[in-house]
Amino acid sequence: MDSSIQEDTAYLVEQLQIIKAACENYDDVTANAAFGRLKENPLKKETLATLKEIEHMLFLHSNFDGAAEQTSALINAVMLLEAYQGEK
């Protein structure tokens, strides 16, 4: 069940920041390596779906700017969710 998956949010954000910086520098090799590292860890289906969208944006459409924006939005969402869960 997806709700039982515990994402390592610190690691997730770290790798997402690498992806975002790689996109901003048009460095698909570094972005691809970070995607690979992320897939080695347990991720919620929503996170996986968003990562797949970002990958398609980057590797199928070469939309580095869009991928950077989507990655930034995901970083913000992860950090907000972590802050909200920390308040409980």
C-alpha positions in Angstrom: 0.0 0.0 0.0 1.3 3.4 -1.0 0.5 5.1 2.4 3.0 2.7 4.1 5.9 3.9 1.9 8.2 6.2 3.9 10.2 8.4 1.5 13.5 9.7 2.6 12.5 13.3 2.0 16.0 14.8 2.7 17.5 12.5 0.1 14.6 13.1 -2.3 15.0 16.9 -2.0 18.8 16.5 -2.4 18.5 14.5 -5.6 15.7 16.8 -6.9 18.0 19.8 -6.4 20.7 18.0 -8.4 18.2 17.4 -11.2 17.0 21.0 -11.1 20.6 22.4 -11.3 21.4 19.9 -14.1 18.4 21.1 -16.1 19.4 24.7 -15.6 22.8 23.8 -17.0 21.4 21.6 -19.8 23.3 18.6 -18.3 21.1 15.6 -19.1 23.9 13.1 -17.9 23.8 14.4 -14.4 20.0 14.6 -14.3 19.8 11.0 -15.6 22.2 9.8 -12.9 20.1 11.5 -10.2 16.9 10.0 -11.6 18.6 6.6 -11.4 19.6 7.1 -7.7 16.0 8.1 -6.8 14.5 5.0 -8.4 16.7 2.9 -6.1 14.7 4.1 -3.1 11.1 3.6 -2.1 8.9 6.3 -3.5 5.2 7.0 -3.4 3.2 6.5 -6.6 2.5 10.3 -6.8 6.2 11.0 -6.6 7.0 8.4 -9.2 4.4 9.8 -11.5 5.8 13.3 -11.2 9.3 12.1 -11.7 8.2 10.3 -14.9 6.6 13.5 -16.2 9.8 15.4 -15.5 11.8 12.6 -17.2 9.6 12.8 -20.3 9.8 16.5 -20.4 13.6 16.3 -20.3 14.5 13.2 -22.3 11.6 13.0 -24.8 11.1 16.7 -25.5 14.4 18.3 -24.4 12.4 20.8 -22.4 15.1 21.6 -19.8 13.4 24.8 -18.6 10.1 23.1 -18.1 11.8 20.2 -16.3 13.6 22.6 -14.0 10.3 24.3 -13.2 8.5 21.0 -12.6 11.4 19.8 -10.4 11.3 23.1 -8.4 7.5 22.6 -7.9 8.1 19.1 -6.7 10.8 20.2 -4.3 8.4 22.8 -2.8 5.6 20.2 -2.5 7.8 17.7 -0.7 9.1 20.4 1.7 5.6 21.7 2.4 4.3 18.2 3.0 7.2 17.4 5.3 6.6 20.6 7.3 2.9 19.8 7.6 3.6 16.3 8.8 6.1 17.6 11.3 3.4 19.8 12.9 1.1 16.8 13.6 
